[in-house]
């Protein structure tokens, strides 16, 4: 099967950034920030992106471009005879599926809120009422999954690349318009201070763990979601420069999302530590009490829908590519199979607050928390750790020289020799230490 190609460098950057930009930036980042003290969390998060996220992304892109395969076939092409690194490929595929088991439901929530605001029926919106309604959750989950795989059933350039370019451009325009509107609300300055001024007394081990996990979650690092796009590009550009571009765009969106959320919270005296409901309840309250709120609300949740779909499409593509490599199916047949499978698995989350009660951890947790724990707390950091060990071990893995040769092919920023200790020692050690701290401090019950 001939390897498909993206049509342009812009398409690659926007597609990779689209995978990174999504609910992780605009839904999860603000509530994680609100629950972890504001500016201090933002500071640690940015440090995690630079020290851990950038090297991990370079490694993922390099593995994908060198192998020209999905995460399942990637190791098999690059590992030495007799090695078993390829077993991680199947765990990474499972990680993509587990991520979509709750992400598709959140995407459906965004679509639901957009429809309600657009139709002028936003006055009685409530996050709890929505998530406990099995009919609403099932219908909008089906819409989210069907739209995603319908787009992917076309060829790579005509479907995924074209749709992502459009959504990303509209997303960035809406983001800036909404940020300016929110920052001009009365009382917004207090929200900006909470968000942008670090309180170092609030930086605890739990905050550091949350920041690292959020960095990997927002970049989709550790489960091969970036490797697949590396496999769709040529060797014209060096991968460090491309990774910097993607991370800068991703971080810009996350930070500006906070400029929308926190001034609004302080302006309307809303709870910044509300958790997963923060974006929905907060922004619905803001728009329902704002002049022209129906228009602003429709624009905001349209923006959120595009953000969610950009990531959904990218991860769907990763799953689809792996399934096609394993079966030899075409895009149409693979999309139908994957769409049905993802829909059925995602029903656990969609119905988890109504008819499929499951409380895996502390009181009030549900299927969403279970899938998020599997992905964010385990598969993403452990996957990034395995990628680092494989890429940097000359004896047991692919090897540093192979990694640098692949990453530095083309024009642009180079991986420098002085960076070797960071890739080889700092990244895996820091990930391992923070991961263990996270498990020790996790609220199991």
C-alpha positions in Angstrom: 0.0 0.0 0.0 1.6 3.3 -1.2 2.2 5.8 1.7 -0.1 8.8 1.5 1.5 12.3 1.7 0.4 15.7 3.0 0.2 18.4 0.4 2.2 21.1 2.2 4.3 22.0 5.1 1.5 24.3 6.4 -0.8 21.3 6.2 1.6 19.3 8.4 2.1 22.0 11.0 -1.7 22.8 11.2 -2.5 19.1 11.3 0.0 18.3 14.0 -1.0 21.5 15.9 -4.6 20.5 15.4 -4.0 17.2 17.1 -2.4 19.0 20.0 -4.9 21.9 20.1 -8.3 20.8 21.3 -10.2 20.1 24.5 -6.9 19.6 26.2 -6.1 23.3 25.7 -9.5 24.9 26.1 -11.5 22.5 28.2 -9.0 20.7 30.4 -6.1 23.3 30.7 -8.3 26.1 32.3 -9.9 23.8 34.9 -6.6 22.2 35.7 -5.1 25.6 36.1 -8.1 26.8 38.2 -7.8 23.8 40.6 -4.0 24.1 40.8 -3.5 27.7 41.8 -3.5 29.6 38.6 -0.2 31.3 37.6 2.1 28.8 39.3 0.6 25.9 37.4 1.0 27.9 34.1 4.7 28.4 34.9 5.4 24.7 35.6 3.3 23.7 32.6 5.5 25.8 30.3 8.7 24.4 31.8 7.4 20.9 31.2 6.6 21.7 27.6 10.2 23.0 27.0 12.1 20.4 29.0 10.0 17.3 28.3 7.5 18.1 25.6 9.8 19.4 22.9 12.3 16.5 23.0 9.5 14.0 23.2 7.8 15.5 20.1 11.0 15.5 18.1 11.5 11.8 18.9 7.9 10.9 17.9 8.1 12.8 14.6 11.5 11.2 13.9 10.2 7.7 14.6 7.3 8.2 12.3 9.3 9.8 9.4 12.0 7.1 9.6 9.6 4.2 9.7 6.9 5.5 7.3 4.4 3.6 9.4 1.9 3.9 12.2 2.8 3.3 15.8 2.0 -0.4 15.4 4.4 -0.9 12.5 6.9 1.7 13.5 8.9 -0.4 16.0 8.9 -3.4 13.7 10.8 -1.5 11.1 13.3 0.2 13.4 14.0 -2.3 16.2 16.9 -4.8 16.0 16.1 -8.5 15.3 14.8 -10.3 18.3 13.8 -7.1 20.2 10.3 -6.6 21.6 9.8 -2.9 21.5 7.0 -3.4 19.0 4.8 -4.6 21.9 4.5 -1.0 23.0 3.0 -0.2 19.6 -0.2 -2.1 20.6 -0.4 -0.4 23.9 0.0 3.0 22.1 -2.9 2.0 19.8 -4.9 1.1 22.9 -4.0 4.5 24.3 -5.5 6.3 21.3 -8.7 4.3 21.6 -8.9 4.9 25.4 -8.4 8.7 24.7 -11.3 8.7 22.2 -13.5 6.7 24.7 -14.0 10.0 26.5 -12.8 12.7 24.1 -15.6 11.9 21.6 -18.2 12.4 24.3 -16.7 15.8 25.2 -16.7 16.7 21.5 -20.4 15.9 21.5 -21.0 18.2 24.5 -19.4 21.0 22.6 -21.6 20.4 19.6 -24.7 20.2 21.9 -23.9 23.6 23.5 -23.3 25.2 20.1 -26.7 23.9 18.8 -28.5 25.2 21.9 -26.9 28.7 21.7 -27.4 28.9 17.9 -31.1 28.0 18.3 -31.6 30.4 21.2 -32.3 27.7 23.7 -29.5 28.4 26.1 -31.3 29.8 29.1 -31.9 26.5 30.9 -28.5 24.9 30.0 -26.9 23.0 32.8 -23.8 20.7 32.7 -25.2 18.2 35.2 -28.5 18.0 33.3 -26.7 17.4 30.1 -24.3 14.7 31.2 -27.1 12.8 33.0 -29.3 12.7 29.9 -28.6 9.4 28.1 -30.4 10.4 24.9 -28.5 13.7 24.4 -25.2 12.0 25.1 -25.8 9.1 22.7 -27.1 11.3 19.9 -24.3 13.9 20.1 -21.6 11.2 20.5 -22.9 9.6 17.3 -22.7 12.9 15.5 -19.1 13.5 16.7 -17.9 10.1 15.6 -19.8 10.1 12.3 -18.5 13.5 11.3 -14.9 12.5 12.1 -14.8 9.2 10.2 -16.8 10.6 7.3 -14.1 13.2 6.7 -11.4 10.5 7.0 -13.1 8.3 4.5 -11.8 10.6 1.8 -8.1 10.7 0.8 -5.6 12.3 3.2 -5.2 15.6 1.4 -8.8 16.0 0.3 -10.3 15.0 3.6 -8.2 15.4 6.8 -5.7 18.0 5.6 -8.3 20.3 3.9 -10.8 20.1 6.8 -8.1 20.8 9.4 -6.7 23.8 7.6 -10.2 25.4 7.5 -11.0 24.6 11.1 -7.6 25.9 12.4 -7.8 29.2 10.7 -11.4 29.8 11.9 -10.4 28.6 15.4 -7.5 31.1 15.7 -9.7 34.0 14.5 -12.5 33.2 17.0 -10.0 32.7 19.8 -8.6 36.2 19.5 -12.0 37.8 19.1 -13.3 36.1 22.3 -10.2 36.8 24.3 -10.4 40.6 23.6 -14.1 40.5 24.5 -13.5 38.6 27.8 -10.6 40.8 28.9 -12.7 43.9 28.6 -15.4 42.6 31.0 -15.7 44.5 34.4 -13.5 42.9 37.0 -11.5 41.0 34.4 -8.2 42.3 35.8 -8.4 40.2 38.9 -8.9 37.1 36.7 -5.8 38.0 34.7 -3.8 38.4 37.9 -4.8 35.0 39.2 -4.0 33.4 35.8 -0.7 35.2 35.0 1.0 36.0 38.3 2.6 32.9 39.9 2.0 32.2 43.5 5.0 30.0 44.3 3.6 28.8 47.6 0.9 26.9 45.6 3.5 24.9 43.6 3.3 21.5 45.2 4.3 18.0 44.0 0.7 17.5 42.9 0.8 20.7 40.8 4.0 19.5 39.1 2.5 16.1 38.3 -0.6 17.7 37.0 1.4 20.1 34.8 3.5 17.3 33.3 0.5 15.1 32.6 -1.3 18.1 31.1 1.7 18.9 28.9 1.7 15.3 27.5 -2.1 15.3 27.2 -2.3 18.6 25.3 0.5 17.6 22.9 -0.8 14.0 22.5 2.7 12.8 23.2 3.4 9.1 24.2 0.8 7.2 22.1 2.1 7.8 18.6 -0.4 10.5 17.7 2.4 12.7 16.4 4.4 9.9 14.9 1.7 9.2 12.3 2.1 12.7 10.9 5.8 12.4 10.8 5.2 9.4 8.5 3.3 11.6 6.1 6.0 14.1 5.4 9.3 14.2 3.4 12.8 15.2 4.6 12.7 18.8 3.4 12.6 20.2 7.0 14.4 19.4 10.2 12.1 18.1 12.9 13.2 20.4 15.7 12.0 23.5 13.9 8.7 21.8 13.0 8.2 20.7 16.7 8.9 24.2 17.9 6.3 25.6 15.5 3.7 23.1 16.7 4.4 23.6 20.4 4.3 27.4 20.0 0.9 27.3 18.3 -0.4 24.8 20.8 0.8 26.9 23.8 -0.5 30.1 22.3 -4.0 28.6 22.1 -3.9 27.2 25.7 -2.7 30.5 27.1 -5.3 32.6 25.2 -8.0 30.1 26.3 -7.2 31.1 29.9 -7.5 34.8 28.9 -11.1 34.0 27.9 -12.1 31.9 30.9 -10.5 33.5 34.0 -11.5 37.2 33.4 -15.0 35.9 32.8 -15.0 33.9 36.0 -13.9 36.9 38.1 -16.2 39.2 36.4 -19.3 37.1 37.2 -18.0 35.7 40.6 -17.8 32.1 39.3 -15.8 29.3 40.9 -12.4 28.9 39.1 -11.9 25.5 40.7 -15.1 23.9 39.4 -13.3 21.1 37.5 -14.6 19.6 34.2 -17.8 21.7 34.3 -15.8 25.0 34.4 -15.9 25.8 30.7 -19.6 24.7 30.2 -21.3 26.3 33.3 -19.0 29.3 33.4 -19.2 30.3 29.8 -22.9 29.6 29.5 -23.6 31.8 32.5 -21.4 34.6 31.0 -23.0 34.5 27.6 -26.6 34.2 29.0 -26.0 37.5 31.0 -24.1 39.3 28.3 -25.5 41.7 25.7 -25.5 39.8 22.4 -24.9 36.6 24.4 -26.6 34.3 21.9 -24.1 35.4 19.2 -21.0 35.3 21.4 -22.1 31.9 22.9 -22.6 30.5 19.4 -19.2 31.7 18.3 -17.5 30.4 21.4 -19.0 26.9 21.2 -18.4 26.8 17.4 -14.8 27.6 18.2 -14.8 24.8 20.9 -16.3 22.3 18.4 -13.6 23.0 15.9 -10.9 22.7 18.5 -12.3 19.4 19.7 -12.8 18.0 16.1 -9.2 19.0 15.1 -7.9 16.6 17.8 -10.5 14.0 17.2 -9.7 13.8 13.5 -6.0 13.5 14.2 -6.3 10.7 16.7 -8.9 9.0 14.5 -6.4 9.1 11.7 -3.8 7.4 14.0 -6.2 4.6 14.9 -7.4 4.2 11.3 -3.8 4.1 9.9 -2.9 1.3 12.4 -6.0 -0.7 11.6 -5.4 -0.3 7.8 -1.8 -1.5 8.2 -2.9 -4.5 10.2 -5.8 -5.5 7.8 -5.0 -3.9 4.4 -8.4 -2.3 4.2 -9.1 0.9 2.3 -10.1 4.1 3.9 -13.9 3.6 3.5 -14.0 0.1 5.1 -11.5 1.0 7.8 -13.4 4.2 8.7 -16.7 2.3 9.1 -15.1 -0.4 11.3 -13.3 2.1 13.5 -16.3 4.4 13.7 -18.5 1.6 15.0 -15.9 0.4 17.4 -15.1 3.9 18.9 -18.8 4.6 19.2 -19.5 1.5 21.2 -16.5 2.0 23.5 -17.4 5.7 24.0 -20.9 4.7 25.2 -19.3 3.9 28.6 -18.5 7.6 29.1 -21.7 8.9 27.4 -23.9 6.8 29.7 -21.5 6.8 32.7 -23.5 9.5 34.5 -26.9 8.0 33.9 -27.4 4.2 33.2 -23.8 2.8 33.4 -22.8 4.0 36.8 -19.1 3.2 37.6 -17.2 4.8 40.4 -13.5 3.8 39.9 -11.9 6.1 42.4 -13.1 8.8 44.9 -16.8 9.5 45.3 -18.3 11.2 42.3 -15.9 9.8 39.7 -17.2 8.0 36.6 -16.1 6.4 33.4 -14.6 9.7 32.1 -12.2 9.7 35.1 -11.3 6.1 34.5 -10.4 6.6 30.9 -8.6 9.9 31.7 -6.6 8.1 34.4 -5.6 5.3 32.0 -4.4 7.8 29.3 -3.2 11.0 31.2 -1.7 9.4 34.3 -0.3 6.2 32.6 -0.1 5.6 28.9 1.0 9.2 27.9 3.9 9.6 30.3 5.0 5.9 30.2 4.7 6.0 26.4 6.9 9.1 26.2 9.4 7.3 28.6 9.5 4.3 26.3 10.0 6.4 23.2 12.9 8.2 24.9 14.6 4.9 25.9 14.1 3.4 22.5 15.4 6.5 20.6 18.5 7.1 22.8 19.7 3.6 23.6 22.5 2.7 21.2 22.7 -0.9 22.5 19.1 -1.8 23.1 17.1 0.6 20.9 17.2 2.7 17.7 20.1 4.7 18.9 21.1 8.4 19.3 22.9 8.6 16.0 19.9 7.3 14.1 17.6 9.7 15.9 19.8 12.8 15.2 20.3 11.8 11.5 16.6 11.6 11.0 15.7 14.7 13.0 18.3 16.8 11.3 17.5 15.9 7.7 16.5 19.0 5.8 16.5 22.7 6.6 15.8 24.4 9.9 16.7 24.2 13.6 19.1 21.3 14.4 19.2 19.0 17.4 22.6 20.0 18.8 25.2 17.6 20.4 24.9 19.4 23.7 21.3 18.3 23.9 22.1 14.6 24.1 22.1 14.5 27.9 18.7 16.1 28.0 17.2 13.6 25.5 19.0 10.6 27.0 19.0 11.2 30.7 16.9 14.2 31.8 13.7 13.4 29.9 13.4 9.7 31.0 14.5 10.4 34.6 12.2 13.3 35.1 9.3 11.5 33.6 9.9 8.5 35.7 10.2 10.5 39.0 7.1 12.6 38.3 5.1 9.5 37.3 5.9 7.7 40.6 5.1 10.9 42.6 1.8 11.1 40.7 0.8 7.5 41.6 1.8 7.9 45.2 -0.3 11.1 45.6 -3.2 10.0 43.5 -6.6 10.1 45.2 -7.5 6.4 44.9 -10.6 6.6 47.1 
